[in-house]
Amino acid sequence: SLRQASSVGVRMALYPFVKAALPENGGTLTNMAAGGTVGALSVILNNPIDVVKSITQSGKQGANGGKIGLAECTTLVYTESGLAGFGRGLSARIPRVFCGQ
């Protein structure tokens, strides 16, 4: 899926840069901190996709009475909540992913 591919892509692309920014002599703790940080960054960057996906899968109806589409859903989130609307759920997802990396 688009969400999974972009999430993994972000993690693989950012890991070397994040790890290089951390102390070299940190050993396992450096690897854990780099993995957690990259996981958290991937959540932040992919959360807009997750928000739109969750709303479209919820069965919400679009303006035409049918199932809401991606473009209409994206517009709806932005209209109702602004950019902050795409950050829904981050406070729960970031700690979960950080610890799981």
N, CA, C and O atoms as a Tinker XYZ file with bonds, in Angstrom:
   404  protein
     1  N      0.822000   -1.185000    0.000000    73     2
     2  CA     0.000000    0.000000    0.000000    64     1     3
     3  C      0.867000    1.251000    0.000000    63     2     4     5
     4  O      2.040000    1.209000    0.374000    81     3
     5  N      0.289000    2.340000   -0.415000    73     3     6
     6  CA     1.014000    3.614000   -0.491000    64     5     7
     7  C      1.562000    4.012000    0.873000    63     6     8     9
     8  O      2.705000    4.456000    0.982000    81     7
     9  N      0.761000    3.856000    1.897000    73     7    10
    10  CA     1.180000    4.252000    3.242000    64     9    11
    11  C      2.383000    3.442000    3.706000    63    10    12    13
    12  O      3.350000    4.008000    4.218000    81    11
    13  N      2.334000    2.138000    3.535000    73    11    14
    14  CA     3.421000    1.276000    3.978000    64    13    15
    15  C      4.701000    1.543000    3.183000    63    14    16    17
    16  O      5.789000    1.621000    3.753000    81    15
    17  N      4.563000    1.679000    1.887000    73    15    18
    18  CA     5.740000    1.925000    1.044000    64    17    19
    19  C      6.407000    3.253000    1.386000    63    18    20    21
    20  O      7.633000    3.335000    1.460000    81    19
    21  N      5.603000    4.287000    1.593000    73    19    22
    22  CA     6.200000    5.579000    1.913000    64    21    23
    23  C      6.811000    5.571000    3.306000    63    22    24    25
    24  O      7.834000    6.218000    3.534000    81    23
    25  N      6.208000    4.855000    4.234000    73    23    26
    26  CA     6.737000    4.768000    5.592000    64    25    27
    27  C      8.104000    4.078000    5.604000    63    26    28    29
    28  O      9.054000    4.581000    6.203000    81    27
    29  N      8.191000    2.945000    4.949000    73    27    30
    30  CA     9.456000    2.212000    4.897000    64    29    31
    31  C     10.499000    3.013000    4.119000    63    30    32    33
    32  O     11.665000    3.056000    4.511000    81    31
    33  N     10.093000    3.636000    3.036000    73    31    34
    34  CA    11.013000    4.449000    2.248000    64    33    35
    35  C     11.609000    5.588000    3.058000    63    34    36    37
    36  O     12.808000    5.856000    2.975000    81    35
    37  N     10.772000    6.255000    3.840000    73    35    38
    38  CA    11.255000    7.359000    4.690000    64    37    39
    39  C     12.250000    6.826000    5.710000    63    38    40    41
    40  O     13.298000    7.432000    5.934000    81    39
    41  N     11.930000    5.709000    6.322000    73    39    42
    42  CA    12.832000    5.144000    7.339000    64    41    43
    43  C     14.185000    4.783000    6.747000    63    42    44    45
    44  O     15.225000    5.107000    7.320000    81    43
    45  N     14.173000    4.120000    5.612000    73    43    46
    46  CA    15.432000    3.708000    4.977000    64    45    47
    47  C     16.247000    4.922000    4.502000    63    46    48    49
    48  O     17.475000    4.919000    4.587000    81    47
    49  N     15.572000    5.936000    4.014000    73    47    50
    50  CA    16.271000    7.120000    3.509000    64    49    51
    51  C     16.869000    7.962000    4.631000    63    50    52    53
    52  O     17.960000    8.510000    4.475000    81    51
    53  N     16.173000    8.072000    5.754000    73    51    54
    54  CA    16.625000    8.960000    6.823000    64    53    55
    55  C     17.575000    8.319000    7.832000    63    54    56    57
    56  O     18.340000    9.025000    8.489000    81    55
    57  N     17.538000    6.996000    7.963000    73    55    58
    58  CA    18.328000    6.330000    9.005000    64    57    59
    59  C     19.810000    6.699000    8.976000    63    58    60    61
    60  O     20.352000    7.055000   10.022000    81    59
    61  N     20.492000    6.632000    7.834000    73    59    62
    62  CA    21.930000    6.956000    7.858000    64    61    63
    63  C     22.225000    8.383000    8.325000    63    62    64    65
    64  O     23.223000    8.624000    9.004000    81    63
    65  N     21.356000    9.323000    7.958000    73    63    66
    66  CA    21.574000   10.720000    8.357000    64    65    67
    67  C     21.350000   10.923000    9.851000    63    66    68    69
    68  O     22.111000   11.627000   10.514000    81    67
    69  N     20.294000   10.296000   10.373000    73    67    70
    70  CA    20.010000   10.424000   11.804000    64    69    71
    71  C     21.105000    9.735000   12.615000    63    70    72    73
    72  O     21.566000   10.279000   13.618000    81    71
    73  N     21.519000    8.556000   12.196000    73    71    74
    74  CA    22.561000    7.845000   12.925000    64    73    75
    75  C     23.871000    8.623000   12.911000    63    74    76    77
    76  O     24.578000    8.658000   13.919000    81    75
    77  N     24.205000    9.248000   11.781000    73    75    78
    78  CA    25.441000   10.024000   11.686000    64    77    79
    79  C     25.417000   11.252000   12.591000    63    78    80    81
    80  O     26.472000   11.737000   13.000000    81    79
    81  N     24.234000   11.755000   12.906000    73    79    82
    82  CA    24.113000   12.940000   13.764000    64    81    83
    83  C     24.262000   12.603000   15.244000    63    82    84    85
    84  O     24.407000   13.502000   16.073000    81    83
    85  N     24.228000   11.318000   15.578000    73    83    86
    86  CA    24.335000   10.882000   16.974000    64    85    87
    87  C     25.768000   10.482000   17.295000    63    86    88    89
    88  O     26.551000   10.202000   16.387000    81    87
    89  N     26.122000   10.451000   18.590000    73    87    90
    90  CA    27.497000   10.082000   18.964000    64    89    91
    91  C     27.863000    8.673000   18.467000    63    90    92    93
    92  O     27.059000    7.744000   18.546000    81    91
    93  N     29.078000    8.542000   17.961000    73    91    94
    94  CA    29.519000    7.259000   17.413000    64    93    95
    95  C     29.754000    6.208000   18.485000    63    94    96    97
    96  O     29.587000    5.016000   18.227000    81    95
    97  N     30.133000    6.625000   19.665000    73    95    98
    98  CA    30.476000    5.665000   20.713000    64    97    99
    99  C     29.274000    5.262000   21.574000    63    98   100   101
   100  O     29.450000    4.727000   22.669000    81    99
   101  N     28.084000    5.509000   21.097000    73    99   102
   102  CA    26.894000    5.192000   21.885000    64   101   103
   103  C     26.478000    3.737000   21.811000    63   102   104   105
   104  O     25.677000    3.288000   22.631000    81   103
   105  N     26.998000    2.990000   20.854000    73   103   106
   106  CA    26.690000    1.570000   20.734000    64   105   107
   107  C     25.210000    1.310000   20.500000    63   106   108   109
   108  O     24.582000    1.933000   19.644000    81   107
   109  N     24.672000    0.390000   21.266000    73   107   110
   110  CA    23.280000   -0.024000   21.117000    64   109   111
   111  C     22.313000    1.140000   21.344000    63   110   112   113
   112  O     21.300000    1.260000   20.656000    81   111
   113  N     22.637000    1.988000   22.312000    73   111   114
   114  CA    21.748000    3.125000   22.576000    64   113   115
   115  C     21.665000    4.069000   21.384000    63   114   116   117
   116  O     20.603000    4.626000   21.108000    81   115
   117  N     22.775000    4.251000   20.676000    73   115   118
   118  CA    22.758000    5.087000   19.481000    64   117   119
   119  C     21.873000    4.470000   18.413000    63   118   120   121
   120  O     21.078000    5.164000   17.779000    81   119
   121  N     22.013000    3.162000   18.214000    73   119   122
   122  CA    21.177000    2.472000   17.223000    64   121   123
   123  C     19.702000    2.555000   17.588000    63   122   124   125
   124  O     18.856000    2.761000   16.717000    81   123
   125  N     19.390000    2.397000   18.870000    73   123   126
   126  CA    17.994000    2.480000   19.324000    64   125   127
   127  C     17.444000    3.892000   19.138000    63   126   128   129
   128  O     16.315000    4.069000   18.681000    81   127
   129  N     18.248000    4.897000   19.496000    73   127   130
   130  CA    17.805000    6.288000   19.353000    64   129   131
   131  C     17.608000    6.645000   17.882000    63   130   132   133
   132  O     16.650000    7.335000   17.534000    81   131
   133  N     18.503000    6.181000   17.025000    73   131   134
   134  CA    18.378000    6.462000   15.590000    64   133   135
   135  C     17.130000    5.791000   15.030000    63   134   136   137
   136  O     16.370000    6.413000   14.287000    81   135
   137  N     16.917000    4.539000   15.377000    73   135   138
   138  CA    15.733000    3.816000   14.899000    64   137   139
   139  C     14.444000    4.451000   15.380000    63   138   140   141
   140  O     13.497000    4.606000   14.609000    81   139
   141  N     14.402000    4.818000   16.645000    73   139   142
   142  CA    13.204000    5.451000   17.193000    64   141   143
   143  C     12.924000    6.804000   16.574000    63   142   144   145
   144  O     11.778000    7.140000   16.277000    81   143
   145  N     13.985000    7.583000   16.380000    73   143   146
   146  CA    13.820000    8.906000   15.782000    64   145   147
   147  C     13.331000    8.806000   14.342000    63   146   148   149
   148  O     12.444000    9.550000   13.926000    81   147
   149  N     13.908000    7.893000   13.595000    73   147   150
   150  CA    13.484000    7.703000   12.204000    64   149   151
   151  C     12.045000    7.189000   12.152000    63   150   152   153
   152  O     11.270000    7.592000   11.285000    81   151
   153  N     11.693000    6.301000   13.078000    73   151   154
   154  CA    10.310000    5.827000   13.147000    64   153   155
   155  C      9.337000    6.965000   13.428000    63   154   156   157
   156  O      8.280000    7.062000   12.806000    81   155
   157  N      9.710000    7.824000   14.374000    73   155   158
   158  CA     8.855000    8.970000   14.702000    64   157   159
   159  C      8.725000    9.925000   13.510000    63   158   160   161
   160  O      7.635000   10.426000   13.234000    81   159
   161  N      9.817000   10.172000   12.815000    73   159   162
   162  CA     9.766000   11.043000   11.635000    64   161   163
   163  C      8.889000   10.443000   10.540000    63   162   164   165
   164  O      8.159000   11.165000    9.861000    81   163
   165  N      8.958000    9.132000   10.369000    73   163   166
   166  CA     8.126000    8.506000    9.340000    64   165   167
   167  C      6.649000    8.619000    9.688000    63   166   168   169
   168  O      5.811000    8.779000    8.801000    81   167
   169  N      6.327000    8.538000   10.974000    73   167   170
   170  CA     4.937000    8.705000   11.407000    64   169   171
   171  C      4.456000   10.116000   11.096000    63   170   172   173
   172  O      3.357000   10.301000   10.574000    81   171
   173  N      5.274000   11.101000   11.416000    73   171   174
   174  CA     4.895000   12.490000   11.182000    64   173   175
   175  C      4.670000   12.750000    9.691000    63   174   176   177
   176  O      3.705000   13.414000    9.313000    81   175
   177  N      5.553000   12.231000    8.857000    73   175   178
   178  CA     5.448000   12.468000    7.424000    64   177   179
   179  C      4.323000   11.677000    6.770000    63   178   180   181
   180  O      3.774000   12.104000    5.754000    81   179
   181  N      3.976000   10.530000    7.342000    73   179   182
   182  CA     2.944000    9.675000    6.750000    64   181   183
   183  C      1.567000    9.854000    7.376000    63   182   184   185
   184  O      0.587000    9.305000    6.873000    81   183
   185  N      1.480000   10.602000    8.451000    73   183   186
   186  CA     0.201000   10.736000    9.137000    64   185   187
   187  C     -0.906000   11.330000    8.269000    63   186   188   189
   188  O     -2.047000   10.880000    8.375000    81   187
   189  N     -0.625000   12.322000    7.413000    73   187   190
   190  CA    -1.708000   12.819000    6.557000    64   189   191
   191  C     -2.342000   11.710000    5.712000    63   190   192   193
   192  O     -3.560000   11.681000    5.536000    81   191
   193  N     -1.517000   10.798000    5.190000    73   191   194
   194  CA    -2.041000    9.672000    4.413000    64   193   195
   195  C     -2.919000    8.794000    5.299000    63   194   196   197
   196  O     -3.979000    8.339000    4.870000    81   195
   197  N     -2.479000    8.556000    6.534000    73   195   198
   198  CA    -3.254000    7.720000    7.459000    64   197   199
   199  C     -4.594000    8.352000    7.815000    63   198   200   201
   200  O     -5.615000    7.666000    7.872000    81   199
   201  N     -4.588000    9.648000    8.051000    73   199   202
   202  CA    -5.838000   10.337000    8.402000    64   201   203
   203  C     -6.850000   10.202000    7.267000    63   202   204   205
   204  O     -8.005000    9.839000    7.493000    81   203
   205  N     -6.409000   10.494000    6.050000    73   203   206
   206  CA    -7.307000   10.409000    4.892000    64   205   207
   207  C     -7.770000    8.965000    4.686000    63   206   208   209
   208  O     -8.948000    8.724000    4.418000    81   207
   209  N     -6.855000    8.012000    4.810000    73   207   210
   210  CA    -7.199000    6.598000    4.651000    64   209   211
   211  C     -8.249000    6.171000    5.676000    63   210   212   213
   212  O     -9.220000    5.497000    5.330000    81   211
   213  N     -8.060000    6.555000    6.917000    73   211   214
   214  CA    -9.000000    6.160000    7.971000    64   213   215
   215  C    -10.396000    6.727000    7.736000    63   214   216   217
   216  O    -11.397000    6.044000    7.953000    81   215
   217  N    -10.454000    7.978000    7.292000    73   215   218
   218  CA   -11.759000    8.594000    7.039000    64   217   219
   219  C    -12.440000    7.933000    5.847000    63   218   220   221
   220  O    -13.639000    7.661000    5.895000    81   219
   221  N    -11.687000    7.673000    4.778000    73   219   222
   222  CA   -12.311000    7.034000    3.610000    64   221   223
   223  C    -12.772000    5.620000    3.937000    63   222   224   225
   224  O    -13.789000    5.169000    3.411000    81   223
   225  N    -12.048000    4.918000    4.790000    73   223   226
   226  CA   -12.437000    3.561000    5.164000    64   225   227
   227  C    -13.576000    3.531000    6.177000    63   226   228   229
   228  O    -14.191000    2.486000    6.392000    81   227
   229  N    -13.856000    4.664000    6.793000    73   227   230
   230  CA   -14.920000    4.705000    7.805000    64   229   231
   231  C    -16.311000    4.659000    7.187000    63   230   232   233
   232  O    -17.302000    4.468000    7.892000    81   231
   233  N    -16.386000    4.833000    5.872000    73   231   234
   234  CA   -17.681000    4.813000    5.206000    64   233   235
   235  C    -18.342000    6.172000    5.124000    63   234   236   237
   236  O    -19.514000    6.283000    4.765000    81   235
   237  N    -17.584000    7.207000    5.460000    73   235   238
   238  CA   -18.133000    8.568000    5.385000    64   237   239
   239  C    -18.614000    8.844000    3.962000    63   238   240   241
   240  O    -17.959000    8.479000    2.986000    81   239
   241  N    -19.760000    9.490000    3.868000    73   239   242
   242  CA   -20.323000    9.793000    2.560000    64   241   243
   243  C    -19.780000   11.106000    2.018000    63   242   244   245
   244  O    -19.555000   12.063000    2.760000    81   243
   245  N    -19.579000   11.128000    0.716000    73   243   246
   246  CA   -19.130000   12.333000    0.044000    64   245   247
   247  C    -20.303000   13.230000   -0.291000    63   246   248   249
   248  O    -21.450000   12.932000    0.043000    81   247
   249  N    -20.003000   14.326000   -0.950000    73   247   250
   250  CA   -21.032000   15.309000   -1.307000    64   249   251
   251  C    -22.080000   14.732000   -2.251000    63   250   252   253
   252  O    -23.237000   15.154000   -2.229000    81   251
   253  N    -21.683000   13.776000   -3.076000    73   251   254
   254  CA   -22.629000   13.189000   -4.027000    64   253   255
   255  C    -23.441000   12.035000   -3.429000    63   254   256   257
   256  O    -24.227000   11.398000   -4.130000    81   255
   257  N    -23.251000   11.772000   -2.145000    73   255   258
   258  CA   -23.994000   10.708000   -1.468000    64   257   259
   259  C    -23.320000    9.355000   -1.517000    63   258   260   261
   260  O    -23.736000    8.430000   -0.819000    81   259
   261  N    -22.281000    9.224000   -2.334000    73   259   262
   262  CA   -21.518000    7.977000   -2.402000    64   261   263
   263  C    -20.356000    8.008000   -1.430000    63   262   264   265
   264  O    -20.228000    8.920000   -0.613000    81   263
   265  N    -19.520000    7.001000   -1.535000    73   263   266
   266  CA   -18.351000    6.918000   -0.672000    64   265   267
   267  C    -17.407000    8.092000   -0.966000    63   266   268   269
   268  O    -17.187000    8.441000   -2.126000    81   267
   269  N    -16.861000    8.687000    0.075000    73   267   270
   270  CA   -15.977000    9.833000   -0.087000    64   269   271
   271  C    -14.659000    9.392000   -0.731000    63   270   272   273
   272  O    -14.102000    8.355000   -0.371000    81   271
   273  N    -14.172000   10.179000   -1.676000    73   271   274
   274  CA   -12.917000    9.876000   -2.357000    64   273   275
   275  C    -11.739000   10.545000   -1.677000    63   274   276   277
   276  O    -11.914000   11.353000   -0.765000    81   275
   277  N    -10.535000   10.206000   -2.125000    73   275   278
   278  CA    -9.325000   10.740000   -1.508000    64   277   279
   279  C     -9.231000   12.260000   -1.609000    63   278   280   281
   280  O     -8.938000   12.933000   -0.620000    81   279
   281  N     -9.477000   12.799000   -2.799000    73   279   282
   282  CA    -9.362000   14.253000   -2.984000    64   281   283
   283  C    -10.407000   14.992000   -2.144000    63   282   284   285
   284  O    -10.096000   15.986000   -1.489000    81   283
   285  N    -11.636000   14.501000   -2.170000    73   283   286
   286  CA   -12.693000   15.156000   -1.390000    64   285   287
   287  C    -12.405000   15.051000    0.104000    63   286   288   289
   288  O    -12.645000   15.996000    0.857000    81   287
   289  N    -11.894000   13.908000    0.526000    73   287   290
   290  CA   -11.577000   13.716000    1.945000    64   289   291
   291  C    -10.448000   14.644000    2.381000    63   290   292   293
   292  O    -10.509000   15.236000    3.458000    81   291
   293  N     -9.429000   14.768000    1.555000    73   291   294
   294  CA    -8.310000   15.663000    1.865000    64   293   295
   295  C     -8.799000   17.103000    2.001000    63   294   296   297
   296  O     -8.407000   17.815000    2.926000    81   295
   297  N     -9.645000   17.521000    1.086000    73   295   298
   298  CA   -10.218000   18.865000    1.139000    64   297   299
   299  C    -11.064000   19.039000    2.394000    63   298   300   301
   300  O    -11.010000   20.087000    3.037000    81   299
   301  N    -11.834000   18.037000    2.742000    73   299   302
   302  CA   -12.698000   18.083000    3.926000    64   301   303
   303  C    -11.874000   18.245000    5.204000    63   302   304   305
   304  O    -12.192000   19.079000    6.051000    81   303
   305  N    -10.828000   17.454000    5.335000    73   303   306
   306  CA    -9.975000   17.553000    6.535000    64   305   307
   307  C     -9.379000   18.947000    6.635000    63   306   308   309
   308  O     -9.392000   19.555000    7.706000    81   307
   309  N     -8.859000   19.455000    5.528000    73   307   310
   310  CA    -8.240000   20.777000    5.542000    64   309   311
   311  C     -9.266000   21.862000    5.837000    63   310   312   313
   312  O     -8.978000   22.790000    6.593000    81   311
   313  N    -10.453000   21.764000    5.257000    73   311   314
   314  CA   -11.495000   22.771000    5.455000    64   313   315
   315  C    -11.975000   22.784000    6.909000    63   314   316   317
   316  O    -12.188000   23.848000    7.490000    81   315
   317  N    -12.141000   21.602000    7.485000    73   315   318
   318  CA   -12.658000   21.500000    8.860000    64   317   319
   319  C    -11.613000   21.837000    9.916000    63   318   320   321
   320  O    -11.940000   22.451000   10.931000    81   319
   321  N    -10.347000   21.439000    9.688000    73   319   322
   322  CA    -9.351000   21.542000   10.759000    64   321   323
   323  C     -8.046000   22.214000   10.364000    63   322   324   325
   324  O     -7.160000   22.374000   11.203000    81   323
   325  N     -7.909000   22.608000    9.111000    73   323   326
   326  CA    -6.641000   23.175000    8.662000    64   325   327
   327  C     -5.556000   22.111000    8.630000    63   326   328   329
   328  O     -5.852000   20.916000    8.650000    81   327
   329  N     -4.321000   22.535000    8.583000    73   327   330
   330  CA    -3.209000   21.580000    8.533000    64   329   331
   331  C     -3.151000   20.705000    9.773000    63   330   332   333
   332  O     -2.701000   19.561000    9.706000    81   331
   333  N     -3.606000   21.234000   10.909000    73   331   334
   334  CA    -3.593000   20.453000   12.148000    64   333   335
   335  C     -4.448000   19.197000   12.039000    63   334   336   337
   336  O     -4.194000   18.214000   12.736000    81   335
   337  N     -5.453000   19.218000   11.178000    73   335   338
   338  CA    -6.310000   18.055000   11.004000    64   337   339
   339  C     -5.557000   16.837000   10.503000    63   338   340   341
   340  O     -5.955000   15.706000   10.779000    81   339
   341  N     -4.483000   17.053000    9.774000    73   339   342
   342  CA    -3.690000   15.941000    9.262000    64   341   343
   343  C     -2.762000   15.362000   10.330000    63   342   344   345
   344  O     -2.094000   14.354000   10.099000    81   343
   345  N     -2.725000   15.997000   11.487000    73   343   346
   346  CA    -1.905000   15.503000   12.595000    64   345   347
   347  C     -2.693000   14.714000   13.626000    63   346   348   349
   348  O     -2.164000   14.370000   14.684000    81   347
   349  N     -3.953000   14.424000   13.326000    73   347   350
   350  CA    -4.773000   13.656000   14.274000    64   349   351
   351  C     -4.099000   12.335000   14.621000    63   350   352   353
   352  O     -3.639000   11.607000   13.742000    81   351
   353  N     -4.050000   12.042000   15.911000    73   351   354
   354  CA    -3.532000   10.760000   16.365000    64   353   355
   355  C     -2.026000   10.684000   16.550000    63   354   356   357
   356  O     -1.507000    9.648000   16.966000    81   355
   357  N     -1.314000   11.764000   16.246000    73   355   358
   358  CA     0.144000   11.712000   16.374000    64   357   359
   359  C      0.607000   11.459000   17.801000    63   358   360   361
   360  O      1.598000   10.762000   18.016000    81   359
   361  N     -0.098000   12.015000   18.773000    73   359   362
   362  CA     0.342000   11.864000   20.168000    64   361   363
   363  C      0.314000   10.406000   20.622000    63   362   364   365
   364  O      1.044000   10.034000   21.541000    81   363
   365  N     -0.508000    9.587000   19.999000    73   363   366
   366  CA    -0.538000    8.159000   20.333000    64   365   367
   367  C      0.421000    7.355000   19.453000    63   366   368   369
   368  O      1.041000    6.403000   19.926000    81   367
   369  N      0.544000    7.723000   18.200000    73   367   370
   370  CA     1.340000    6.936000   17.255000    64   369   371
   371  C      2.845000    7.125000   17.425000    63   370   372   373
   372  O      3.599000    6.160000   17.301000    81   371
   373  N      3.293000    8.339000   17.704000    73   371   374
   374  CA     4.742000    8.578000   17.791000    64   373   375
   375  C      5.379000    7.737000   18.894000    63   374   376   377
   376  O      6.358000    7.044000   18.616000    81   375
   377  N      4.881000    7.758000   20.125000    73   375   378
   378  CA     5.526000    6.928000   21.160000    64   377   379
   379  C      5.484000    5.424000   20.835000    63   378   380   381
   380  O      6.436000    4.695000   21.117000    81   379
   381  N      4.384000    4.977000   20.247000    73   379   382
   382  CA     4.260000    3.549000   19.920000    64   381   383
   383  C      5.304000    3.142000   18.892000    63   382   384   385
   384  O      5.965000    2.115000   19.050000    81   383
   385  N      5.458000    3.943000   17.838000    73   383   386
   386  CA     6.413000    3.607000   16.786000    64   385   387
   387  C      7.849000    3.816000   17.268000    63   386   388   389
   388  O      8.731000    3.026000   16.932000    81   387
   389  N      8.094000    4.869000   18.048000    73   387   390
   390  CA     9.447000    5.128000   18.545000    64   389   391
   391  C      9.954000    3.930000   19.344000    63   390   392   393
   392  O     11.086000    3.482000   19.157000    81   391
   393  N      9.121000    3.426000   20.218000    73   391   394
   394  CA     9.509000    2.286000   21.059000    64   393   395
   395  C      9.602000    0.985000   20.271000    63   394   396   397
   396  O     10.344000    0.081000   20.655000    81   395
   397  N      8.865000    0.885000   19.184000    73   395   398
   398  CA     8.841000   -0.347000   18.398000    64   397   399
   399  C      9.941000   -0.450000   17.368000    63   398   400   401
   400  O     10.085000   -1.487000   16.720000    81   399
   401  N     10.716000    0.595000   17.203000    73   399   402
   402  CA    11.785000    0.560000   16.196000    64   401   403
   403  C     12.999000    0.019000   16.850000    63   402   404
   404  O     14.041000   -0.111000   16.208000    81   403
